[in-house]
Amino acid sequence: MIDHTLPRVTYSNIHTDFSAVHNVLDQRLPDFESRMLGLDYRHRFDGRAVAGEPLQESYSPIDHWLLIGRFPSAGADTVDQAIACARHAQPAWAGQGWTARIAVLRRLAMVLSERKYDFAMATMIEIGKSRMEALGEAEEAVDLIRYYCDQAERSDGYRQPLARAFDNESTHDVLRPYGVFAVIAPFNFPLALSVNMVCAALLAGNAVVYKPSPRAALTGALLLTACDAAGVPPGCVNGVFGGAQTGAMLAHHADVDGYAFTGSLEVGMDLLQTVAQGRHARPVIAEMGGKNPTYVTASADLDVAVQGVVRSAFGLQGQKCSAGSKVYAHTSVHDAFLERLCAATEAVSVGDPRDRSVFMGPLIDEAAWRRYRTACEDVSAAGRLLAGGRRLSAGELAYGHYVRPAVAAGLPSDHRLNRKELFLPFVSVLPFTDLHAAIDDGNNVDYGLTAGCYAQEQDEIDLFLNRAQAGALYVNRASGATTGAWPGIQTFCGWKGSGMTGKGGLGPYYVAQFAREQSHTVWHR
């Protein structure tokens, strides 16, 4: 049951008393761990578990001795079966029409809402999310479905009349599904981004083959069972577990009609090039990371700026495509801003995210730790490392890749740490005298996802809004300099190397990308 007396958690909550929410989590965590961890999980086709490849153990990043569960890794035969199930189920699903599909997906939103604590606890344990980030993601997933359903309902299922060439004919524009979509999801927002892609594809009338990240297989398994509980017809959502090899099999499969992907620029571009080698063009709807700048002008409220930068740079350990990874601070406030930022960074609580006091959990894996270590070493060679740079010792936190968030200064603007996405709790601060030039330098990267600005002068705000090359812009936001998009409130569209279609999730143009346009002209006697 949903307790409507508890405060609702979003990414923008500040100063809200969540003690009652924490109490619920304290009560439920032991039961969740005994009920859901250490189990065997299988691929899921046609609404049932399907035996397949040998199971492999998956362990938690918050404690490397904590077994999340055992999962298979799909091979070619399993991928073929999943696609065949989707192909068989898709015509009937599409034939139900928009109204029926909306009703099913609204039931799914209700199931996710009822199970939001389970989803939050799963992401805490297998991703290392803090409690508030985990619950915020669960709430976002619910809002995503409801927003897309409301939008489709208001537009009559994206059907609209067109002009007539003759009085005795009628013309309409409609959207028709492609068929089978492969959905390849990331580890960092394993529920919200999976729901975003899966439900958009379903709403448009497609069937789905869904591959969650191997780092978030438990969350993926919970989503698949939620789809069954909501009455999504068998075969419309088929889940396969696995890593890069399974993803490559989907990418090369001739019977997939479209792809939805969230991940790195390199993998996304490889997917696009692979799909382009097919017999004909197929849609690839992708969001592929960011290198997101924040501008702190001479007129900025520094306390608000520091709060927003810390939340964006270090939330989820910086493992967000929208993480604020570099800051341009005007020379007149640069030193003061840097001093306050370092003090706030040192105050960030790092630890096991099951603890209510923790803001930042562990890095996801050994590879992330190596990237962090290398980044800090590179700063020491070319600039100044003012905070962070160390891994917490075993005496402080054992059995996980826990690090202190890092602040760098003095790096050249063209240094790789100021140009490449790091996916780490790392922020670089650069001075500027000319906001116009600073924004141009911030634009001079392969990405264009988000950007933030702190200023009180309207001409500075206008310059930022008119010149920043990113899909989501934030001004004077204490809750996040470059993060915190919410369905129907902020769209999340990647420019340049951050996206492929020029249309983003969470907004009014997303679902339409999962269908193709068709005009109907009917002559009447």
LUMLUMRO-112010 format. One record per residue (C-alpha): residue in three letters; z, y, x. Coordinates in Angstrom, 2 decimals. Last residue first. Layout:
["ala" [Z Y X]]
...
//
This chain:
["arg" [-52.68 8.92 -18.43]]
["his" [-49.95 9.34 -15.79]]
["trp" [-50.73 9.15 -12.07]]
["val" [-47.76 8.22 -9.88]]
["thr" [-47.32 9.65 -6.38]]
["his" [-44.40 8.27 -4.39]]
["ser" [-43.73 9.64 -0.90]]
["gln" [-41.93 7.56 1.70]]
["glu" [-39.55 8.58 4.44]]
["arg" [-37.83 6.17 6.74]]
["ala" [-34.16 5.29 6.73]]
["phe" [-31.30 5.20 9.26]]
["gln" [-31.93 8.81 10.28]]
["ala" [-31.06 9.94 6.75]]
["val" [-27.44 8.91 7.36]]
["tyr" [-26.93 11.55 10.05]]
["tyr" [-28.34 14.74 8.57]]
["pro" [-25.33 16.13 6.68]]
["gly" [-22.68 15.81 9.40]]
["leu" [-20.12 13.46 10.93]]
["gly" [-22.77 12.07 13.29]]
["gly" [-25.43 14.16 14.95]]
["lys" [-29.07 15.10 14.61]]
["gly" [-31.20 16.18 17.60]]
["thr" [-32.51 12.62 17.79]]
["met" [-31.71 11.31 21.24]]
["gly" [-28.23 12.46 22.21]]
["ser" [-26.02 13.56 25.09]]
["gly" [-28.87 13.73 27.61]]
["lys" [-30.24 16.93 26.05]]
["trp" [-28.24 17.90 22.97]]
["gly" [-25.63 15.68 21.35]]
["cys" [-24.64 16.28 17.75]]
["phe" [-21.13 15.88 16.42]]
["thr" [-20.92 17.81 13.16]]
["gln" [-17.67 19.65 12.51]]
["ile" [-15.94 19.81 9.13]]
["gly" [-17.78 17.16 7.08]]
["pro" [-16.35 14.37 9.19]]
["trp" [-13.98 15.67 11.91]]
["ala" [-14.62 16.90 15.46]]
["gly" [-11.50 17.11 17.63]]
["thr" [-12.57 17.81 21.19]]
["thr" [-13.89 20.65 23.37]]
["ala" [-10.95 23.03 23.76]]
["gly" [-8.65 20.95 21.61]]
["ser" [-5.79 21.64 19.21]]
["ala" [-5.34 25.18 20.51]]
["arg" [-8.86 26.15 19.43]]
["asn" [-9.88 29.61 20.55]]
["val" [-13.61 28.95 19.99]]
["tyr" [-15.20 25.51 19.63]]
["leu" [-18.88 24.58 19.97]]
["ala" [-20.41 21.24 18.99]]
["gly" [-24.09 20.51 19.76]]
["ala" [-24.23 21.92 23.25]]
["gln" [-26.31 24.46 25.13]]
["ala" [-24.03 27.51 25.17]]
["arg" [-26.03 30.74 24.75]]
["asn" [-25.57 32.08 21.23]]
["leu" [-22.03 30.87 20.59]]
["phe" [-20.86 31.90 24.07]]
["leu" [-22.46 35.33 23.93]]
["asp" [-21.02 35.88 20.45]]
["ile" [-17.52 35.00 21.63]]
["glu" [-17.83 37.38 24.57]]
["asp" [-19.13 40.16 22.32]]
["gln" [-16.25 39.53 19.94]]
["glu" [-13.57 40.12 22.56]]
["gln" [-10.56 37.86 22.02]]
["ala" [-11.72 34.99 24.23]]
["tyr" [-11.16 31.27 24.75]]
["cys" [-14.36 29.23 24.77]]
["gly" [-15.20 25.57 24.30]]
["ala" [-18.19 23.29 24.83]]
["thr" [-19.47 20.04 23.32]]
["leu" [-22.37 17.58 23.69]]
["gly" [-25.04 19.00 25.96]]
["tyr" [-25.59 16.75 28.95]]
["asp" [-27.86 16.62 32.00]]
["val" [-26.07 19.58 33.56]]
["asn" [-26.92 23.26 34.13]]
["asn" [-25.44 24.46 30.84]]
["gly" [-22.10 25.19 32.50]]
["asp" [-23.98 27.16 35.15]]
["asp" [-25.73 29.22 32.48]]
["ile" [-22.39 29.74 30.75]]
["ala" [-20.89 31.02 34.01]]
["ala" [-23.84 33.35 34.60]]
["his" [-23.42 34.98 31.18]]
["leu" [-19.66 35.11 31.62]]
["asp" [-20.01 37.12 34.85]]
["thr" [-16.97 37.17 37.17]]
["phe" [-16.29 33.44 37.41]]
["pro" [-13.67 31.11 38.89]]
["leu" [-13.94 27.29 38.72]]
["val" [-11.40 24.74 37.44]]
["ser" [-12.06 20.99 37.62]]
["val" [-10.46 18.60 35.13]]
["phe" [-9.65 14.91 35.54]]
["pro" [-8.17 12.38 33.13]]
["leu" [-11.28 10.18 33.54]]
["phe" [-14.63 9.54 31.85]]
["leu" [-16.39 11.00 34.92]]
["glu" [-19.55 12.61 33.54]]
["lys" [-21.55 14.13 36.37]]
["arg" [-22.10 17.81 37.23]]
["asn" [-18.81 19.38 38.30]]
["leu" [-17.58 16.22 40.06]]
["arg" [-21.04 15.95 41.65]]
["his" [-20.50 19.28 43.41]]
["asp" [-22.99 21.93 42.24]]
["ser" [-20.28 24.42 41.27]]
["pro" [-18.62 24.03 44.65]]
["leu" [-15.08 22.64 44.32]]
["gly" [-12.25 25.14 44.79]]
["ala" [-9.94 23.72 42.17]]
["ala" [-8.95 20.25 40.93]]
["val" [-6.46 19.18 38.26]]
["ala" [-5.60 15.49 37.87]]
["pro" [-3.76 13.53 35.18]]
["arg" [-1.20 11.12 36.70]]
["val" [-2.31 7.52 36.80]]
["tyr" [-1.50 4.26 34.97]]
["his" [-3.74 1.29 35.71]]
["gly" [-1.49 -1.37 34.16]]
["tyr" [0.94 -4.15 35.05]]
["ala" [3.97 -2.11 36.03]]
["leu" [5.00 1.39 35.10]]
["glu" [7.51 3.35 37.17]]
["gly" [8.65 0.65 39.58]]
["ala" [5.12 -0.64 39.82]]
["ser" [4.01 2.74 41.10]]
["leu" [2.15 5.29 39.05]]
["arg" [-1.26 5.94 40.52]]
["arg" [-1.78 9.20 42.32]]
["gly" [-4.19 12.10 42.38]]
["gly" [-2.38 14.28 39.92]]
["ala" [-2.06 18.02 40.29]]
["leu" [-3.41 20.71 42.60]]
["leu" [-6.21 18.80 44.34]]
["arg" [-8.00 21.40 46.42]]
["gly" [-11.66 21.51 47.43]]
["ala" [-14.35 19.60 49.36]]
["ala" [-12.70 16.67 51.15]]
["ser" [-9.54 16.51 49.05]]
["val" [-11.65 16.71 45.93]]
["asp" [-13.69 13.69 47.05]]
["glu" [-10.51 11.65 47.48]]
["cys" [-9.46 12.55 43.95]]
["ala" [-12.84 11.45 42.58]]
["thr" [-12.72 8.20 44.57]]
["arg" [-9.28 7.30 43.19]]
["tyr" [-10.37 8.07 39.63]]
["arg" [-13.56 6.04 39.97]]
["arg" [-11.55 3.12 41.38]]
["trp" [-9.09 3.33 38.48]]
["ala" [-11.96 3.33 35.99]]
["ala" [-13.39 0.19 37.62]]
["glu" [-9.99 -1.50 37.44]]
["asp" [-9.78 -1.08 33.67]]
["ile" [-9.13 1.12 30.62]]
["leu" [-7.06 3.79 32.31]]
["pro" [-3.49 3.74 31.10]]
["gly" [-1.78 5.78 28.36]]
["met" [-1.46 9.52 27.92]]
["phe" [0.69 11.34 25.32]]
["val" [3.74 9.07 25.34]]
["ser" [6.90 9.97 23.39]]
["arg" [6.35 7.45 20.57]]
["asp" [6.26 4.49 22.99]]
["arg" [3.52 2.00 22.07]]
["pro" [1.34 4.14 24.31]]
["asp" [2.94 2.63 27.42]]
["gly" [3.21 5.51 29.83]]
["val" [2.22 9.01 30.86]]
["ser" [3.99 12.10 29.50]]
["val" [2.16 15.30 30.38]]
["ala" [4.59 17.79 31.96]]
["glu" [2.75 17.88 35.29]]
["thr" [-0.39 18.88 33.41]]
["ala" [1.40 21.73 31.65]]
["ala" [2.60 23.11 34.99]]
["cys" [-0.87 22.69 36.49]]
["leu" [-2.47 24.52 33.56]]
["arg" [0.04 27.35 33.77]]
["glu" [-0.69 27.92 37.47]]
["leu" [-4.43 27.59 36.94]]
["phe" [-4.41 30.14 34.13]]
["ala" [-2.45 32.62 36.22]]
["asp" [-4.76 32.12 39.19]]
["his" [-7.95 32.45 37.17]]
["val" [-6.88 35.37 34.97]]
["ser" [-8.73 38.26 36.68]]
["thr" [-11.22 35.83 38.24]]
["his" [-12.42 34.69 34.82]]
["ala" [-11.79 30.97 34.29]]
["tyr" [-14.60 28.39 34.08]]
["val" [-13.09 25.05 33.08]]
["lys" [-14.35 21.54 33.74]]
["ser" [-13.84 18.09 32.24]]
["gly" [-13.12 18.84 28.61]]
["ala" [-13.45 15.40 27.02]]
["ser" [-16.19 15.10 24.39]]
["cys" [-17.59 11.77 25.65]]
["lys" [-14.02 10.58 25.64]]
["gln" [-12.12 8.63 28.29]]
["gly" [-10.17 11.67 29.48]]
["gln" [-7.01 9.54 29.47]]
["leu" [-7.18 9.23 25.67]]
["gly" [-6.23 12.92 25.55]]
["phe" [-6.27 14.31 29.10]]
["ala" [-9.04 16.90 29.22]]
["ser" [-9.13 17.87 25.56]]
["arg" [-5.39 18.12 24.95]]
["val" [-4.78 19.82 28.30]]
["val" [-7.64 22.28 27.72]]
["gly" [-6.44 23.29 24.26]]
["gln" [-2.86 23.83 25.38]]
["val" [-3.95 25.82 28.41]]
["ala" [-6.24 28.02 26.34]]
["val" [-3.55 28.73 23.75]]
["asp" [-1.12 29.77 26.49]]
["leu" [-3.82 31.81 28.21]]
["asp" [-4.68 33.95 25.20]]
["ala" [-8.12 35.00 26.39]]
["ser" [-9.26 38.57 27.12]]
["ala" [-10.20 37.92 30.74]]
["thr" [-12.32 34.95 29.65]]
["val" [-11.53 31.25 29.66]]
["tyr" [-14.76 29.25 29.35]]
["thr" [-14.62 25.50 28.68]]
["pro" [-17.26 23.05 29.87]]
["asn" [-18.17 19.58 28.57]]
["lys" [-19.96 17.06 30.71]]
["gly" [-21.03 14.72 27.94]]
["gly" [-21.71 11.20 26.75]]
["met" [-24.53 9.22 25.26]]
["glu" [-24.86 9.40 21.50]]
["ala" [-27.75 7.26 20.31]]
["ile" [-30.00 6.64 17.33]]
["val" [-32.88 4.49 18.57]]
["pro" [-35.56 4.26 15.89]]
["arg" [-38.38 1.73 16.29]]
["ala" [-41.88 2.50 17.52]]
["his" [-44.42 -0.29 17.49]]
["arg" [-45.22 -3.55 19.25]]
["gly" [-42.21 -3.25 21.55]]
["gln" [-42.07 -1.54 24.94]]
["ala" [-40.34 1.49 23.43]]
["val" [-37.29 -0.67 22.68]]
["thr" [-36.76 -1.31 26.39]]
["gln" [-37.20 2.35 27.30]]
["leu" [-34.73 3.46 24.64]]
["leu" [-32.17 0.84 25.67]]
["asp" [-32.45 1.85 29.33]]
["met" [-31.96 5.46 28.27]]
["gly" [-28.80 4.53 26.38]]
["val" [-27.45 2.47 29.27]]
["glu" [-27.88 5.36 31.72]]
["leu" [-26.61 8.02 29.32]]
["ser" [-23.42 6.06 28.69]]
["gly" [-22.26 4.75 25.35]]
["thr" [-22.86 4.94 21.61]]
["phe" [-25.75 3.01 20.13]]
["ala" [-27.53 2.66 16.79]]
["tyr" [-30.69 0.60 16.95]]
["gly" [-33.59 -0.08 14.63]]
["asp" [-35.87 -2.82 13.27]]
["val" [-34.45 -5.81 15.13]]
["asp" [-36.78 -8.83 14.91]]
["ala" [-38.42 -8.26 18.31]]
["his" [-35.18 -8.75 20.21]]
["his" [-35.10 -7.05 23.61]]
["ala" [-32.26 -4.67 22.82]]
["leu" [-30.27 -7.36 21.03]]
["met" [-30.51 -9.64 24.04]]
["ala" [-29.53 -6.73 26.30]]
["gly" [-26.39 -6.13 24.24]]
["thr" [-25.43 -9.78 24.62]]
["gln" [-25.87 -9.49 28.38]]
["ala" [-23.85 -6.28 28.52]]
["gly" [-20.80 -7.72 26.82]]
["gly" [-20.07 -10.14 24.01]]
["phe" [-18.95 -10.57 20.43]]
["val" [-21.34 -10.92 17.51]]
["gly" [-20.59 -9.58 14.04]]
["asn" [-22.83 -9.81 11.00]]
["val" [-22.69 -7.11 8.34]]
["cys" [-25.07 -7.57 5.38]]
["gly" [-25.02 -11.34 5.69]]
["pro" [-22.40 -11.90 3.03]]
["pro" [-22.17 -9.00 0.56]]
["val" [-19.70 -6.22 1.44]]
["gly" [-16.90 -7.09 -0.95]]
["ala" [-14.14 -4.91 0.48]]
["ala" [-12.28 -7.91 1.88]]
["asp" [-15.42 -9.05 3.73]]
["cys" [-15.91 -5.62 5.29]]
["ala" [-12.22 -5.57 6.24]]
["thr" [-12.69 -8.94 7.99]]
["leu" [-15.49 -7.43 10.09]]
["leu" [-13.43 -4.33 10.89]]
["leu" [-10.51 -6.46 12.08]]
["ala" [-12.82 -8.40 14.40]]
["gly" [-14.19 -5.18 15.85]]
["thr" [-10.68 -3.88 16.47]]
["leu" [-9.90 -7.13 18.27]]
["ala" [-13.09 -6.93 20.32]]
["ala" [-12.30 -3.54 21.76]]
["arg" [-12.87 -4.00 25.51]]
["pro" [-15.71 -6.43 24.71]]
["ser" [-17.31 -3.47 22.92]]
["pro" [-18.23 -4.25 19.35]]
["lys" [-21.59 -5.86 18.57]]
["tyr" [-22.73 -5.40 14.97]]
["val" [-25.83 -6.96 13.46]]
["val" [-26.43 -4.87 10.37]]
["ala" [-28.33 -4.96 7.08]]
["asn" [-30.17 -1.82 6.04]]
["gly" [-29.99 -0.02 2.71]]
["ala" [-29.34 3.56 3.79]]
["leu" [-25.65 3.11 3.04]]
["leu" [-25.56 0.07 5.26]]
["ala" [-26.96 1.88 8.30]]
["ala" [-24.64 4.83 7.81]]
["cys" [-21.76 2.40 7.33]]
["val" [-22.38 0.53 10.58]]
["met" [-22.92 3.63 12.72]]
["asn" [-19.94 5.71 11.65]]
["val" [-17.73 2.67 11.09]]
["ser" [-18.32 1.55 14.67]]
["leu" [-17.70 5.09 15.89]]
["ala" [-14.44 5.38 13.96]]
["leu" [-13.13 1.91 14.81]]
["pro" [-13.86 1.37 18.50]]
["phe" [-13.40 5.00 19.54]]
["asn" [-13.09 4.42 23.31]]
["phe" [-14.58 0.94 23.57]]
["pro" [-18.18 1.68 22.63]]
["ala" [-20.32 0.26 19.79]]
["ile" [-23.72 -1.42 19.69]]
["val" [-25.13 -1.48 16.14]]
["ala" [-28.32 -3.48 15.69]]
["phe" [-30.12 -2.43 12.52]]
["val" [-32.10 -4.80 10.29]]
["gly" [-34.50 -3.51 7.64]]
["tyr" [-35.96 -0.02 8.03]]
["pro" [-34.47 1.31 4.82]]
["arg" [-36.40 3.54 2.40]]
["leu" [-35.94 7.26 1.84]]
["val" [-37.61 8.89 -1.15]]
["asp" [-39.90 11.87 -1.79]]
["his" [-41.21 12.20 -5.30]]
["thr" [-44.49 13.02 -7.00]]
["ser" [-45.44 12.92 -10.68]]
["glu" [-49.00 13.03 -11.96]]
["asn" [-50.50 14.47 -15.15]]
["asp" [-50.15 18.12 -14.30]]
["phe" [-52.11 17.79 -11.09]]
["ala" [-51.30 18.71 -7.47]]
["arg" [-47.62 18.41 -8.19]]
["ala" [-44.79 19.70 -6.02]]
["leu" [-42.17 17.25 -4.80]]
["pro" [-39.15 15.71 -6.53]]
["gln" [-36.14 14.58 -4.49]]
["arg" [-34.48 11.31 -3.58]]
["tyr" [-31.85 11.34 -0.84]]
["gly" [-29.65 8.96 -2.84]]
["asp" [-29.33 11.45 -5.66]]
["ser" [-28.47 14.16 -3.13]]
["arg" [-24.89 14.59 -4.35]]
["glu" [-24.35 10.82 -4.28]]
["ala" [-25.61 10.51 -0.71]]
["gln" [-23.27 13.27 0.42]]
["asp" [-20.28 11.81 -1.37]]
["cys" [-20.97 8.43 0.24]]
["tyr" [-21.34 9.97 3.72]]
["tyr" [-18.10 11.91 3.35]]
["arg" [-16.19 8.94 1.97]]
["ile" [-17.29 6.67 4.79]]
["leu" [-16.48 9.18 7.50]]
["asp" [-13.13 10.07 5.91]]
["val" [-11.93 6.48 6.20]]
["ala" [-13.01 6.23 9.83]]
["glu" [-11.33 9.55 10.58]]
["glu" [-8.00 8.30 9.24]]
["ala" [-8.08 5.31 11.60]]
["glu" [-9.05 7.56 14.50]]
["gly" [-6.15 9.89 13.82]]
["leu" [-3.80 6.91 13.72]]
["ala" [-4.90 5.88 17.22]]
["glu" [-4.85 9.42 18.63]]
["met" [-1.35 9.93 17.21]]
["arg" [0.00 6.68 18.61]]
["ser" [-1.50 7.15 22.05]]
["lys" [-4.54 5.10 22.80]]
["gly" [-4.33 2.33 25.42]]
["ile" [-7.57 0.62 24.41]]
["glu" [-6.43 -2.92 23.48]]
["ile" [-2.85 -2.16 22.47]]
["met" [-3.12 1.30 20.96]]
["thr" [-6.46 0.43 19.38]]
["ala" [-4.97 -2.59 17.61]]
["met" [-1.91 -0.62 16.52]]
["ala" [-4.09 2.00 14.88]]
["phe" [-6.19 -0.61 13.11]]
["asp" [-3.10 -2.36 11.77]]
["tyr" [-1.66 0.98 10.69]]
["lys" [-4.88 1.89 8.88]]
["arg" [-4.92 -1.27 6.76]]
["glu" [-4.65 0.38 3.33]]
["ser" [-6.98 3.16 4.43]]
["leu" [-9.47 0.67 5.81]]
["val" [-9.42 -1.24 2.51]]
["met" [-9.95 2.00 0.55]]
["ala" [-12.86 3.04 2.74]]
["leu" [-14.37 -0.43 2.25]]
["arg" [-14.11 0.02 -1.51]]
["arg" [-15.99 3.28 -1.10]]
["leu" [-18.61 1.33 0.80]]
["val" [-19.12 -1.09 -2.05]]
["ala" [-19.44 1.68 -4.65]]
["ile" [-21.89 3.60 -2.48]]
["arg" [-24.06 0.52 -2.15]]
["ala" [-24.19 0.11 -5.93]]
["thr" [-25.20 3.72 -6.48]]
["trp" [-27.75 3.74 -3.69]]
["gly" [-29.87 0.87 -4.96]]
["gln" [-29.12 -2.81 -5.36]]
["gly" [-32.53 -3.67 -3.94]]
["ala" [-31.50 -2.67 -0.43]]
["trp" [-28.72 -5.27 -0.43]]
["ala" [-31.04 -7.89 -1.96]]
["pro" [-33.69 -7.22 0.68]]
["gln" [-31.16 -7.21 3.57]]
["ala" [-29.48 -10.60 3.16]]
["his" [-32.13 -12.82 4.77]]
["arg" [-32.85 -10.44 7.64]]
["ala" [-29.14 -10.02 8.35]]
["cys" [-28.62 -13.78 8.51]]
["ala" [-31.68 -14.13 10.75]]
["ile" [-30.33 -11.42 13.06]]
["ala" [-27.02 -13.24 13.40]]
["gln" [-28.72 -16.58 14.01]]
["asp" [-30.98 -15.17 16.74]]
["val" [-27.99 -13.52 18.45]]
["thr" [-26.15 -16.85 18.39]]
["asp" [-29.15 -18.67 19.89]]
["ala" [-29.54 -16.06 22.64]]
["gly" [-25.93 -16.10 23.79]]
["ala" [-22.92 -14.45 22.24]]
["ser" [-19.74 -14.05 24.27]]
["pro" [-16.78 -15.71 22.61]]
["phe" [-13.30 -14.18 22.11]]
["arg" [-9.73 -15.12 22.97]]
["gly" [-6.90 -12.79 22.07]]
["ile" [-4.96 -9.69 23.07]]
["leu" [-2.99 -11.42 25.82]]
["leu" [-0.36 -9.12 27.34]]
["trp" [0.01 -9.91 31.04]]
["his" [-2.18 -6.99 32.09]]
["asp" [0.10 -4.59 30.24]]
["ile" [-1.26 -1.34 28.81]]
["pro" [-4.82 -2.40 29.65]]
["ser" [-4.45 -5.40 27.31]]
["tyr" [-5.86 -8.81 28.14]]
["ser" [-8.92 -10.67 26.84]]
["glu" [-9.25 -14.44 27.26]]
["gln" [-12.67 -16.07 26.98]]
["leu" [-13.75 -18.47 24.25]]
["pro" [-16.55 -20.98 24.76]]
["glu" [-19.76 -20.20 22.84]]
["gly" [-20.28 -20.75 19.16]]
["ala" [-18.25 -21.43 16.06]]
["val" [-18.98 -19.12 13.15]]
["ala" [-16.29 -17.34 11.12]]
["arg" [-17.43 -16.51 7.61]]
["gly" [-18.80 -13.55 5.64]]
["asp" [-22.44 -14.44 6.20]]
["phe" [-21.97 -14.29 9.95]]
["arg" [-18.76 -13.68 11.96]]
["his" [-18.47 -14.50 15.65]]
["arg" [-15.15 -16.13 16.41]]
["tyr" [-11.59 -15.12 17.25]]
["asp" [-8.82 -17.25 18.75]]
["leu" [-5.36 -15.72 18.52]]
["gly" [-3.12 -14.21 21.20]]
["leu" [-2.28 -11.09 19.23]]
["met" [-2.52 -10.61 15.45]]
["arg" [0.67 -11.80 13.74]]
["ser" [3.25 -11.62 16.53]]
["glu" [1.91 -8.27 17.76]]
["phe" [1.55 -6.87 14.26]]
["asp" [5.09 -7.90 13.29]]
["pro" [6.57 -6.27 16.37]]
["leu" [4.56 -3.07 15.79]]
["arg" [5.39 -2.60 12.10]]
["gln" [8.90 -1.16 12.17]]
["asp" [8.33 1.16 15.12]]
["leu" [5.03 2.22 13.55]]
["val" [6.78 3.15 10.30]]
["asn" [9.39 5.10 12.22]]
["his" [6.67 6.94 14.12]]
["val" [5.15 8.04 10.82]]
["ala" [8.53 9.31 9.64]]
["ser" [9.01 11.20 12.93]]
["phe" [5.63 12.86 12.55]]
["asp" [6.89 16.44 12.32]]
["thr" [3.78 18.60 12.61]]
["his" [3.64 21.13 15.48]]
["ile" [-0.05 20.47 16.12]]
["asn" [-2.39 18.22 14.13]]
["ser" [-6.06 18.75 14.96]]
["tyr" [-7.00 15.18 15.83]]
["thr" [-5.86 14.05 12.39]]
["val" [-2.67 12.38 11.13]]
["arg" [-1.70 12.66 7.48]]
["pro" [1.96 13.35 6.82]]
["leu" [3.81 10.54 5.01]]
["thr" [4.55 10.85 1.27]]
["his" [1.22 9.24 0.33]]
["asp" [2.42 5.79 1.43]]
["ile" [-0.65 3.59 1.06]]
["met" [0.00 0.00 0.00]]
//
